Amino acid sequence: MSRAVNEAQRHLLPARPTIVAGQPAALDPTRVPDGGGALWLQLQETPGRPVGDAAGEIDVGDGTWTEDLRERYADRVVAELGKHVTNLDSALVARRVISPADLEAANCNLVGGDPYAGACTLDQFLLWRPVPHLHGHRTVVDGLWHIGASTHPGPGLGGASGLLAAQNLIRRAGRRRRLRALTRR
C-alpha cells in the first residue's frame, strides 16, 4: 500500500494498485438479477492526470484519461485481483470502468477525480477543514451548516460530520431555550 501511495503521489499509475472491493448484493440481493452478482472496486490511489506508469508497461500519453488508458489500467487491476480471487476471469461478464476524469465530470466537487474531497494532509484536518475560521460546521450564513467529506473529520462512510453538526445544532437550540426562559422571569 505504501508503494502504491508513493507512486500515485508522484502521478504514476501504481504498479500494484491498492484495491478496495465490495459486494453490494451481499446485503441487498435485489441489486442484481437472480443468480447474478456484482463486484465494486475502488482504487484508493489513482492519479488524476498520470505522467507515467510505475510498472513501465502502459503509455499514459499526455495524461488524459482516454478510454484506452482506462481499460488498460483496469486490465492491470483485474489481473492483480485475479491473483486472490479464484476464477475471476471466467466469472466476469461485464465491467464498467470509471476514471478520475469521469468522476470529476460527474461531480465537480471531486477535483481531479479525488473521492476524498480534498487533501487528507494534517493541515486539512481538525479545525483547519475546510478553513480555520469556519470550525464547528458553521458557515458565514447564519443558520447554514456545512457537512460532508470537505469538513471535519474528513472523508469516510460514517456520517460523522453530520452527527457533529447535529450535536452543534442541538446544543445551540438548548442554549436559546435556556436564554428565553431566563428572559421571561
N, C-alpha and C positions, 0 to 999 in steps of 0.2 A: 504494500500500500504506500509506503514511504517513497519508493522509487516512482510509482505512478504519479503521486502528488508532485514530486520534484520535476518529473518530465513535463507534466501539464503546466506547471508554473513557468517553465521555460518555453511554453507554447508549442510543445511537441505532442504528437499523438503517443500516448503511453504504449510501450512495447507489450506490457502485460497489464491491461486496464483493471481497475477495481470495479467489480460488478456487483450491483445490488439487485437481487431478484425477488419478485413477489408473485404469488399465485392468487389473484383476486377471486377466483371461483372457489377457492378452498373454504372461504367463509360465506360466500354467496353464490351457490351453484347456478342461479338464474342469469349470471353474467356471461354464460357460454351456452352453446347448444348442447342438448343431451348427448352424453358420451364424449364431449369435447373438453378442451382445457385452454387455458391462457397463461402465458408466462410474460410478466412485465419485467423489463430490465432498465436500470438506470446506471449510467456511468458517472460516478461522483466527480471524476477529474477528466474533463474533456475541454481542450482549449477552444475558445470562441472563434479564433482565427489562427489555425495552426501554421507554423513556419517550417515544420519538418516532421519527420516520423522517427521516433526514438529507435525503432527496430530497423530503420533504413529500407523498408520494403514498399512503402506507399508514397508515391509522388503526390504531395499536397498542392502542387501548382502554386497559385498566388495566395492560398489560404482560404479561398472561398469554398464554402460547403456546397459542392455540387452533388448531384445525385450519385455520380460515380464515386466520389470521395466518401460519401455517407455509406454506400453499400460495401466498399472495400474495407472500411474500418469496422463495419458491422460484421463482415466475414471474420475478421480477427477476433471480435468479441465472441461470436458463436463458437469459433474454434477453441478459444480459451475455456468457455463454459462447457463445451463438449468433453473436455478432459475430466470433468467432475459429474456430468450427467450422462448416464447410460442411454444410448440410442437417441441422443438429441437430434442428430441429422435426420434419422428416419421418422421421428415424431413431428418434426417441424413441417407444418402445412403451408404457412404463410408468415410473413413478417412485415412490420411497418417500422421503418427507421426514421427517427426524428433527430435532426442535428441541432446543435446550439443555435444556428441561424434560424431554423424552423421554430424553435422555442421563442426566440426574440420576436419573430414575425407574428406569432400567435398572441404574445403578451409583452407589451412594450416595457413592462417592469423587469423583465428578465434580460437585462442588458448583456449582450454578448452570449446569451443563452445560459446565463448564470441562474440556476434554480434557487439559489440561496438569497437572492435579492440584495446583493452587495457583499463586500469583503467580510470574511469571517476572521479578521485580524483583531488583536487586542484593542486597538484604537477604535474599533467599530462595535464594541460590546458595552454592556452595563450602561452607565449614564451617558455614554457617547453615541448611542444608537437611537434614533437616526442622527441627532445633533445634540450637543450638550444642553442647550437651553430649552429643549423640549422633552425633558425627562418625565417619567410617570405617565407616558402615553397621551399627554395633553398636546394640543396644537395651539397656534396663535388665535384660533377662532374659539370663543367661549362656548363650551358645551360640545365641542367636536373632539373626539378622541381617535387616536391612530393605533391600529393593531396590525399584526401581520409579521412576515419574515424580516421586514426592514426595521422593526422595533425590538426593544429588549424583550426577551432574552436572545433573540435571533431566530434563525430558521429552525424548523423542526415540525414534527407532526402532533405535538401535544396540545397545541392551542394555548400555551402559557401566556402569550401576550394578551389574548382576550380575557383570560382569567384575571391577570394583573390589572387590566383596565377596568374590569367589572368590580374588582375589590376597591379600586380608587373611587369609582362612582358610588359605591355603597357607603364608603367612609364619608365621602363628600355630602351625600344625602343625609346621613346621620348627624353630621355637624350642623347642617342647615336646620334640621328638625330641632336640635337642642337650642340653637340660637333663637329660633322662632318662639320656643317655649319660654326661654328666658326673657324675651322682649314683651311677652304677654303679661308678665307678672306685675 
